[in-house]
């Protein structure tokens, strides 16, 4: 039985079966992407919305997403496409080839577009499309951006990172128990991905603060201290940290994070980092 080696889930798939991510399947004994080029969302966004505050600030970027995700965050804001509850057919899916996507990006240059961001769902479960489209985008002299949860294998990381100019990577907390028990992820894998990406790409990190799960001063202090030891590979500057406020979504109904808590954790992080931004406040 083939084993998918894209992420920590390492799904064992019989012929025709689909992995936990809902985006990879076993076909003729080989694990392949079944969401290649299938786009559920496309928009022209400010680069700061990714969020990337230190990469071409003030510019716009074409943002695209498909469907599927390899985590199970109970507060997911894009769960309709990330967990593929059949709604992708209701909302409509458009097939866009890598060449077509690159041409769309080029057409929007007059509107301040600098390239393409792979985002909305988890892009790396369909890493083949990310690589193929990035090649086309670079051929047209434009930039590539990845917004990812970072839960991918070393093999996939090494394949993808050389094709990406800037990334925002979620570091959702700094305890293994939170990653494993609440999110269904692997913190060590995320940290390895951030470390590897920072060697050659511009990297910014986002942490969504959920009350009672990852909101202590001590955890933020440890997270920020770890980030402070890394340097951005593109500019050799410190990596920026975005601290975002949680709102009730999907299966999690607890009240939104207190704004004062976000500002408090920002001040804690600034003990170690020069670039700390708050979001959703």
C-alpha positions in Angstrom: 0.0 0.0 0.0 1.6 3.3 -1.1 2.4 5.8 1.7 2.1 9.6 0.9 5.3 11.3 2.0 4.1 15.0 1.5 3.4 15.7 5.2 3.4 14.3 8.8 0.1 12.4 8.2 1.9 9.8 6.0 -1.5 8.4 4.8 -1.6 4.8 3.6 -3.7 4.8 0.5 -5.3 2.0 -1.4 -6.0 2.4 -5.1 -8.5 5.2 -5.5 -8.4 6.3 -1.9 -7.9 9.9 -0.8 -5.7 11.2 2.0 -6.7 13.2 5.1 -5.8 16.3 3.2 -8.6 15.5 0.6 -6.2 16.6 -2.2 -3.9 13.6 -2.8 -5.0 10.2 -4.1 -3.6 6.8 -5.1 -3.8 6.4 -8.9 -2.2 3.3 -10.5 -0.1 2.7 -7.5 1.3 6.2 -7.3 0.3 9.1 -4.9 -0.7 12.1 -7.0 -2.4 15.5 -6.6 -6.0 15.5 -7.4 -6.4 19.3 -7.1 -3.7 20.3 -9.7 -4.8 23.6 -11.2 -8.2 23.5 -9.6 -8.8 27.0 -8.3 -11.6 27.8 -5.8 -10.5 31.3 -5.0 -8.6 34.1 -6.8 -8.3 37.8 -5.9 -6.0 40.8 -6.2 -5.0 41.5 -2.6 -2.7 44.0 -0.8 0.6 42.2 0.0 0.0 43.1 3.7 -3.0 40.9 3.7 -0.9 37.7 3.4 0.4 39.1 5.8 3.8 40.3 4.5 4.8 43.7 5.8 8.4 43.8 4.8 8.2 42.4 1.2 7.3 45.0 -1.4 5.1 47.0 1.0 2.3 48.9 -0.7 2.1 46.5 -3.6 -0.7 44.1 -4.7 -0.5 40.4 -5.5 -2.8 37.9 -7.2 -3.8 35.4 -4.6 -5.0 31.9 -5.5 -6.2 28.8 -3.6 -7.4 25.3 -4.3 -9.0 22.9 -1.8 -7.8 20.7 1.0 -5.6 20.9 4.1 -3.5 18.6 6.1 -4.4 20.1 9.5 -7.7 20.1 11.4 -7.7 23.5 13.1 -11.1 23.8 14.9 -11.2 27.6 14.2 -10.4 27.4 10.5 -11.8 30.4 8.6 -11.6 28.7 5.2 -13.0 25.3 6.3 -15.4 25.1 3.3 -12.5 24.7 0.9 -9.8 23.5 3.3 -11.8 20.4 4.5 -13.6 19.8 1.2 -17.0 19.1 2.5 -18.3 18.9 -1.1 -18.9 22.7 -1.1 -16.1 23.2 -3.6 -18.6 22.0 -6.3 -21.3 24.3 -5.0 -19.0 27.4 -5.0 -17.5 26.4 -8.4 -14.0 25.3 -9.3 -12.1 26.7 -12.3 -9.1 25.0 -13.9 -6.2 27.4 -14.5 -3.0 26.1 -16.0 0.3 27.4 -14.7 0.8 29.3 -17.9 -2.7 30.9 -17.6 -2.1 31.9 -14.0 1.2 33.6 -14.9 -0.5 35.5 -17.7 -3.3 36.6 -15.3 -0.6 37.9 -13.0 1.1 39.8 -15.9 -2.2 41.4 -17.0 -2.6 42.9 -13.5 0.8 44.6 -13.4 -0.7 48.0 -14.1 -2.8 47.6 -10.9 0.4 47.2 -8.9 0.5 43.4 -9.0 4.0 41.9 -8.3 3.2 38.3 -8.9 1.2 35.4 -7.3 0.6 34.2 -3.8 -0.4 30.6 -3.1 -2.8 30.8 -0.2 -6.3 30.3 1.2 -6.1 26.5 1.6 -2.8 24.7 2.3 -0.9 25.1 -1.0 1.8 22.6 -0.3 -0.4 19.5 -0.4 -0.5 20.4 -4.1 3.1 21.3 -4.3 3.5 20.2 -7.9 1.2 23.0 -9.1 3.1 25.6 -6.9 6.4 24.6 -8.5 5.1 24.6 -12.1 3.2 27.9 -11.7 6.2 29.5 -10.0 8.5 28.7 -12.9 6.1 30.4 -15.3 5.7 33.4 -13.0 9.4 33.8 -12.7 9.8 33.6 -16.5 7.7 36.7 -16.7 9.9 38.5 -14.2 7.4 38.5 -11.3 7.4 37.4 -7.7 6.1 34.2 -5.9 4.7 34.1 -2.4 3.7 31.1 -0.3 1.3 31.3 2.7 1.6 27.9 4.4 1.2 26.0 7.7 4.6 24.5 7.1 3.6 20.9 7.9 5.5 19.3 5.0 8.2 16.7 4.7 11.9 17.6 4.1 11.6 16.3 0.5 8.8 18.6 -0.4 10.4 21.6 1.4 13.6 21.1 -0.6 11.6 20.9 -3.9 9.5 24.0 -3.2 11.6 26.5 -1.4 14.0 27.4 -4.3 10.9 28.6 -6.3 9.5 30.9 -3.7 10.6 34.5 -3.1 8.7 35.2 0.1 6.7 33.2 2.6 4.4 33.8 5.5 4.5 30.6 7.6 2.2 29.8 10.5 3.8 28.9 13.8 0.6 28.4 15.6 2.0 27.8 19.0 5.1 26.6 20.8 4.0 23.4 22.5 3.9 19.9 20.9 0.7 19.1 22.7 -1.2 22.0 21.1 0.0 21.1 17.7 -0.8 17.4 18.1 -3.9 17.4 20.1 -5.7 20.5 18.9 -4.5 21.1 15.4 -3.4 17.6 14.2 0.0 18.9 13.2 3.7 18.6 14.0 5.5 21.5 15.5 9.0 20.2 14.8 8.2 19.9 11.1 7.0 23.5 11.0 10.1 24.8 12.7 12.3 22.8 10.4 10.4 24.3 7.4 10.8 27.9 8.7 14.5 27.3 9.4 15.1 25.9 5.9 13.0 28.6 4.2 14.8 31.4 6.0 18.1 30.3 4.5 17.2 31.6 1.0 13.7 33.3 1.0 12.1 36.3 2.7 10.2 34.8 5.6 7.6 36.3 8.0 5.8 34.2 10.7 2.3 34.4 12.0 0.9 33.2 15.3 -2.9 33.2 15.9 -3.5 33.7 19.6 -6.3 31.4 20.9 -7.4 32.0 24.6 -6.4 29.2 26.8 -4.3 27.4 24.2 -1.2 29.5 23.3 -1.7 32.8 25.0 0.8 32.9 27.9 3.7 35.3 28.2 6.1 32.4 28.7 5.1 30.6 25.5 5.3 33.9 23.5 8.7 34.6 25.0 10.0 31.1 24.0 8.5 31.5 20.5 10.0 35.0 19.9 13.4 33.9 21.3 13.5 31.0 18.8 12.6 33.3 15.9 15.2 35.8 16.9 18.0 33.3 16.3 17.0 33.1 12.6 17.9 35.6 9.8 15.9 36.3 6.7 17.9 34.8 3.8 16.8 37.5 1.3 17.8 40.6 3.3 19.7 39.2 6.3 17.4 41.1 8.5 15.4 39.8 11.5 12.3 37.8 10.7 9.0 39.6 11.3 6.4 38.1 13.6 2.6 38.7 13.2 0.5 38.2 16.3 -3.1 37.8 15.3 -6.4 37.9 17.2 -8.6 34.8 17.1 -12.3 35.1 16.4 -14.9 32.3 16.8 -15.0 30.2 13.6 -16.0 26.8 12.4 -16.1 24.4 15.5 -14.6 26.8 18.1 -17.1 29.1 19.7 -15.2 30.6 22.6 -15.0 34.4 22.7 -12.5 36.3 20.6 -9.1 37.0 22.1 -9.0 40.1 24.2 -7.3 43.0 22.3 -5.2 43.9 25.4 -3.8 40.4 25.4 -2.6 40.8 21.9 -0.9 44.0 22.7 0.6 42.5 25.8 2.0 39.6 23.8 3.3 42.0 21.2 5.3 43.8 23.9 6.7 40.4 25.1 7.8 39.5 21.6 9.5 42.8 21.2 11.9 41.9 24.0 13.5 39.7 21.3 12.3 41.0 17.9 12.4 44.3 16.1 9.5 43.6 13.8 6.3 42.6 15.6 2.9 43.3 14.1 -0.6 42.8 15.4 -3.5 41.6 13.3 -7.4 41.5 13.6 -7.3 44.1 16.4 
